[in-house]
């Protein structure tokens, strides 16, 4: 079982790290353009999270159905479900990208961006939204492969995307090699270009018949019953992520009330926390695939053991990561913005919240296990309770009663993630997910 988890989680971990390294590459080069540009990138990242509810919901339905069909020994049905997911990802990606392009400026203003920051953020967002369908299709394509037990190909496609982004970022941002100087727009264009190339590779492999999943062109044709099943399972995942994305917007608005330096500091610190959580996402995806396949094979106890083992592994990793982040917090923030105020606020954020991310890791791993079982409603409910019942109200109150205000926001985050982890672990212990039919 340990070998199975590591075989899946190892490449998934590398893939997850690389996915976030893309944003760090952007952040590193954009940091040379000043604090306004860094703040614009932070607001843009929060705004782009509005796309993730649909992506995560579709991925949840895909993981549950594809992994269960493979566990049942029906690879043809798994491939059929994968093709349907890809078709839906293209449609939803194009639709939401167009809507995002039209409302980008309004969202930036609602988040409290200054006129200078809003102008920069909108120029980044319009390019990102127009190319967002590539993000949908890359994420879903990789989810199909992971549900089938193939974590190597998704890792290789993310390596390709990062190498391209690493090369294209400075060229497009600063106008090297004869390219026009696009500044923050260049960062967006570089990321979209890298994702488009990787999407092309994934789709070619899925259609080639060389992998366990062989998606024929006929699989892209709409099948109402199958599409409805995928969306029914994935809808709570969409609700969960939508709740999280809207909370992120509200929290960013609260942080923005503390000044541009606070926004830049929070944006940088959040990137480091996302990297620290990459093992949790990798182990969670591995747990989801193993839970789905083992339930399909009629082995619920093995499914449960795999999820708990993955969660225990992540607890150890997160404690080590929290220690490193706490010790080196100022130096890490300074890499991306040397403004003393940004460094001070960012270091306080990292040092206050990092250890509590143990609970985030447990919630992610066991939550992905529940998703692999098709039990997607409880994770949504627990997310709403912890974020809107605890984090937002506490952030509002503590930002007005604690000095400095940002410190009150950081403690609100710590409290909410603790509640969330306890709720998810408690539900998983009940074991009702073992009887879920997909």
C-alpha positions in Angstrom: 0.0 0.0 0.0 2.8 2.4 0.9 4.5 1.6 -2.4 1.3 2.2 -4.3 0.8 5.6 -2.6 4.4 6.7 -3.3 4.2 5.5 -6.9 1.2 7.7 -7.5 2.0 10.6 -5.1 5.7 11.0 -6.1 5.0 12.2 -9.7 1.8 14.0 -8.5 3.9 15.9 -6.0 6.3 17.0 -8.7 3.4 17.9 -11.0 1.8 20.0 -8.2 5.0 21.7 -7.3 5.6 22.6 -11.0 2.0 23.9 -11.3 2.8 26.4 -8.5 6.3 27.1 -9.7 4.7 28.6 -12.8 3.1 31.3 -10.6 6.4 31.8 -8.7 8.3 32.3 -12.0 5.8 35.0 -12.9 6.1 36.5 -9.4 9.9 36.5 -9.6 10.1 38.4 -12.9 7.1 40.7 -12.2 8.7 41.6 -8.9 11.3 43.5 -10.9 8.5 45.8 -12.0 7.7 47.1 -8.5 5.3 46.6 -5.6 2.3 47.8 -7.7 2.9 45.0 -10.2 3.3 42.5 -7.4 0.0 43.6 -5.9 -1.6 43.4 -9.3 -0.4 39.8 -9.7 -1.8 39.0 -6.2 -5.2 40.4 -7.1 -5.1 38.6 -10.5 -4.3 35.3 -8.9 -7.2 35.7 -6.5 -9.5 36.6 -9.3 -8.5 33.7 -11.5 -9.4 31.4 -8.6 -13.0 32.1 -9.7 -12.4 29.6 -12.5 -11.4 26.9 -10.1 -14.8 26.0 -8.8 -15.8 24.5 -12.2 -12.3 22.9 -12.7 -12.3 21.3 -9.3 -15.9 20.1 -9.7 -15.3 18.6 -13.0 -12.1 17.0 -11.7 -14.0 15.5 -8.8 -16.6 13.9 -11.0 -13.8 12.7 -13.4 -11.8 11.2 -10.6 -14.7 9.4 -9.0 -16.1 7.9 -12.2 -12.9 7.0 -14.1 -11.2 5.5 -11.0 -14.3 3.4 -10.1 -14.6 2.1 -13.7 -11.0 1.0 -13.7 -11.4 -0.7 -10.3 -14.4 -2.6 -11.8 -12.2 -3.7 -14.7 -14.0 -1.6 -17.4 -11.4 0.6 -19.1 -13.6 1.2 -22.1 -16.2 2.9 -19.8 -13.4 4.8 -18.0 -12.2 6.2 -21.4 -15.7 7.1 -22.4 -16.1 9.1 -19.2 -12.8 10.8 -19.7 -13.7 11.9 -23.2 -17.0 13.4 -21.9 -15.0 15.3 -19.2 -12.7 16.8 -21.8 -15.6 17.9 -24.0 -17.2 19.6 -21.0 -13.9 21.2 -19.9 -13.6 22.8 -23.3 -17.1 24.2 -23.3 -16.9 25.5 -19.7 -13.4 26.9 -20.2 -14.4 29.0 -23.2 -17.6 30.2 -21.6 -16.1 31.2 -18.2 -13.1 32.7 -19.9 -15.3 35.0 -22.0 -17.3 36.1 -18.9 -14.1 36.7 -16.9 -12.7 38.9 -19.7 -15.8 41.1 -19.6 -15.9 41.6 -15.8 -12.2 41.7 -15.0 -12.0 45.4 -14.3 -15.2 45.4 -12.1 -13.7 42.5 -10.0 -10.4 44.4 -9.5 -12.3 47.5 -8.3 -14.4 45.5 -6.0 -11.3 44.0 -4.4 -10.1 47.5 -3.5 -7.2 47.8 -5.9 -5.8 51.3 -6.5 -6.3 52.7 -10.0 -2.6 51.9 -10.8 -2.8 48.4 -9.5 -6.2 47.8 -11.2 -4.9 48.9 -14.6 -2.0 46.4 -14.3 -4.2 43.6 -13.0 -6.8 44.0 -15.8 -4.1 43.8 -18.5 -2.9 40.5 -17.0 -6.4 39.1 -16.4 -7.7 39.7 -19.9 -5.0 37.6 -21.5 -5.3 34.9 -18.8 -9.1 34.7 -19.2 -9.0 34.4 -23.0 -6.6 31.4 -22.7 -8.2 29.9 -19.6 -9.7 27.0 -21.6 -6.1 25.6 -21.8 -6.0 25.5 -18.0 -9.3 23.6 -17.9 -8.3 21.0 -20.4 -4.8 20.5 -19.0 -6.2 20.0 -15.5 -8.9 17.5 -16.6 -6.6 15.6 -18.9 -4.1 15.1 -16.1 -6.9 14.1 -13.7 -8.0 11.4 -16.2 -4.5 9.9 -16.3 -4.1 10.1 -12.5 -7.5 8.3 -12.0 -6.2 5.6 -14.2 -3.1 5.3 -12.1 -0.7 7.1 -14.5 1.0 9.9 -12.7 4.2 10.1 -14.9 2.7 11.7 -18.0 1.0 14.5 -16.0 4.3 15.2 -14.4 6.2 15.4 -17.7 3.6 17.7 -19.2 4.0 20.1 -16.2 7.8 20.0 -16.6 7.3 21.0 -20.2 4.9 23.8 -19.3 7.4 25.2 -16.7 10.4 25.0 -18.9 8.5 27.0 -21.6 7.2 29.5 -19.0 10.7 29.9 -17.6 12.1 30.8 -21.0 9.2 32.9 -22.2 8.6 35.0 -19.1 11.7 37.2 -19.2 11.5 37.3 -23.1 8.0 38.6 -23.1 8.1 40.7 -19.9 11.2 42.7 -20.8 11.2 42.4 -24.6 14.2 40.3 -25.2 15.2 38.6 -28.5 13.4 41.1 -30.6 10.0 40.8 -28.7 8.1 43.9 -27.6 8.3 44.8 -23.9 4.9 43.7 -22.6 5.7 43.8 -18.8 2.9 42.2 -16.8 1.0 41.3 -19.9 4.0 39.3 -21.0 3.8 37.2 -17.9 0.2 36.2 -18.7 1.0 35.5 -22.4 3.9 33.3 -21.4 1.8 31.2 -19.0 -1.0 30.8 -21.5 1.4 29.8 -24.3 3.1 27.2 -22.1 -0.2 25.7 -21.1 -1.5 25.5 -24.7 1.6 23.5 -25.8 1.2 21.1 -22.8 -2.5 20.6 -23.5 -1.7 19.6 -27.1 0.7 17.0 -25.8 -1.8 15.5 -23.3 -4.6 15.4 -25.9 -2.4 13.7 -28.5 -1.3 11.0 -25.9 -4.9 10.4 -24.7 -6.1 9.9 -28.3 -3.1 7.8 -29.4 -4.1 4.5 -27.7 -0.6 4.2 -26.1 -1.9 4.6 -22.6 -4.4 2.8 -20.4 -6.9 5.5 -21.4 -7.8 5.6 -25.1 -10.1 8.4 -25.9 -11.7 8.2 -29.3 -13.2 11.2 -31.1 -16.6 9.6 -30.6 -16.1 10.0 -26.8 -16.3 13.7 -27.2 -19.9 13.5 -28.4 -22.4 14.7 -25.8 -24.0 11.8 -23.8 -26.6 13.4 -21.6 -26.8 10.7 -19.0 -23.0 10.4 -18.6 -22.5 14.2 -18.6 -25.3 14.5 -16.0 -23.6 11.9 -13.8 -20.2 13.6 -14.0 -21.8 17.0 -13.1 -24.0 15.6 -10.4 -20.9 14.1 -8.6 -18.8 17.2 -9.3 -21.4 19.8 -8.4 -20.7 19.8 -4.7 -17.0 20.1 -5.5 -17.9 23.2 -7.6 -19.9 24.5 -4.6 -17.0 23.8 -2.3 -14.5 25.6 -4.5 -16.8 28.5 -5.3 -17.3 29.0 -1.6 -13.5 29.1 -1.2 -13.0 31.4 -4.1 -15.6 33.9 -3.0 -14.1 33.8 0.5 -10.7 34.5 -1.0 -12.1 37.6 -2.7 -13.7 38.8 0.5 -10.5 38.1 2.5 -8.4 39.9 -0.2 -10.8 42.9 0.2 -10.3 42.9 3.9 -6.5 42.7 3.5 -6.6 45.5 0.9 -8.0 47.7 3.6 -4.6 47.5 5.3 -2.8 48.9 2.3 -0.9 47.9 -0.9 2.0 46.5 1.1 -0.3 44.1 3.0 -1.8 42.9 -0.3 1.7 42.3 -1.7 2.8 40.5 1.5 -0.3 38.3 1.6 0.1 37.4 -2.1 3.7 36.4 -1.6 3.1 34.5 1.6 0.1 32.7 0.1 2.3 31.4 -2.8 4.7 29.8 -0.3 1.8 28.2 1.6 0.5 26.8 -1.6 3.9 25.2 -2.3 4.0 23.8 1.2 0.6 22.2 0.5 1.7 20.5 -2.7 2.5 17.2 -0.9 -1.0 17.3 0.5 -2.5 17.7 -3.0 -0.3 14.9 -4.3 -1.1 12.5 -1.5 -4.7 13.5 -1.7 -5.0 12.8 -5.4 -3.2 9.5 -4.8 -5.6 8.7 -2.0 -8.6 9.6 -4.2 -7.5 7.3 -7.0 -6.8 4.4 -4.6 -10.1 4.9 -2.7 -12.0 4.9 -6.0 -10.2 1.9 -7.5 -10.4 -0.1 -4.3 -14.1 0.6 -3.8 -14.7 -0.5 -7.4 -12.8 -3.7 -6.6 -14.9 -4.3 -3.5 -12.1 -3.5 -0.9 -13.4 -0.7 1.3 -11.1 -1.4 4.2 -8.0 -1.1 1.9 -9.5 2.1 0.6 -9.8 3.5 4.2 -6.3 2.4 5.1 -4.8 4.0 2.1 -6.4 7.4 2.9 -5.3 7.4 6.5 -1.7 6.4 5.6 -1.5 9.2 3.0 -2.9 11.7 5.7 -0.3 10.6 8.2 2.5 11.0 5.7 1.4 14.5 5.0 1.3 15.5 8.7 5.0 14.7 9.0 5.8 16.6 5.8 3.8 19.7 6.8 5.4 20.0 10.2 8.8 20.1 8.6 7.7 22.6 6.0 6.2 24.8 8.7 9.5 24.8 10.6 11.4 25.8 7.5 9.0 28.6 6.5 8.9 30.0 10.1 12.7 30.2 10.4 13.3 31.7 6.9 10.1 33.8 6.5 11.7 37.3 6.1 14.4 36.0 3.7 11.8 34.2 1.6 9.6 37.3 1.3 12.6 39.5 0.5 13.3 37.4 -2.6 10.2 38.7 -4.3 9.8 42.2 -2.7 12.5 43.9 -0.6 10.1 46.6 0.6 10.7 46.5 4.5 7.0 46.9 5.2 6.1 44.0 2.8 8.8 41.8 4.4 7.6 42.5 8.0 3.9 41.9 7.2 4.6 38.8 5.0 6.9 37.2 7.6 4.2 37.7 10.3 1.6 36.0 8.1 3.9 33.0 7.4 5.0 32.6 11.1 1.4 32.9 12.5 -0.3 30.5 10.2 2.2 27.9 8.9 1.9 25.3 11.7 -1.9 25.3 11.5 -1.6 24.1 7.9 -1.2 20.6 9.4 -5.0 20.7 9.6 -5.3 22.0 6.0 -3.2 19.0 4.8 -5.4 16.5 6.7 -8.6 18.1 5.2 -7.1 18.0 1.7 -6.0 14.3 1.8 -9.1 12.9 3.5 -11.3 15.2 1.4 -9.8 13.9 -1.8 -10.4 10.4 -0.4 -14.1 11.3 0.0 -14.1 12.7 -3.6 -12.6 9.5 -4.9 -15.5 7.6 -3.3 -18.0 10.0 -4.9 -19.0 11.4 -1.5 -18.6 15.1 -2.5 -21.4 16.8 -0.4 -19.8 16.7 3.1 -16.5 18.4 2.0 -18.6 21.2 0.5 -20.6 21.6 3.7 -17.5 21.6 5.9 -15.8 24.2 3.7 -18.7 26.5 4.0 -18.9 26.2 7.7 -15.2 26.8 8.4 -14.8 29.7 5.9 -18.0 31.6 6.2 -18.9 30.6 9.8 -15.5 31.2 11.2 -12.8 32.7 8.9 -14.7 35.7 7.4 -16.5 36.8 10.6 -13.3 36.5 12.6 -11.2 38.3 10.0 -13.7 41.2 10.1 -13.8 41.4 13.9 -10.1 40.8 14.6 -8.9 43.2 11.9 -10.7 45.9 13.8 -9.6 44.9 17.3 -6.1 43.5 17.0 -3.0 45.6 16.4 -1.7 45.5 13.7 -5.0 44.7 11.8 -3.2 42.2 9.6 -2.3 40.1 12.6 -6.0 39.7 13.4 -6.6 38.4 9.9 -3.8 35.8 10.2 -5.3 34.5 13.4 -8.7 34.2 11.8 -7.1 32.0 9.0 -5.4 29.8 11.7 -8.7 29.2 13.5 -10.7 28.4 10.4 -8.3 25.8 9.0 -8.2 24.1 12.4 -12.0 23.7 12.4 -12.0 22.5 8.8 -9.5 19.8 9.4 -11.3 18.5 12.5 -14.7 18.4 10.6 -13.4 16.5 7.6 -11.4 13.9 9.7 -14.5 13.3 11.9 -16.7 12.6 8.9 -14.2 10.3 7.3 -14.0 8.3 10.6 -17.8 7.6 10.4 -17.2 5.6 7.2 -20.5 6.3 5.4 -18.6 7.0 2.2 -17.7 3.3 1.8 -21.3 2.7 0.7 -21.5 5.4 -1.9 -22.6 4.2 -5.3 -21.1 5.8 -8.5 
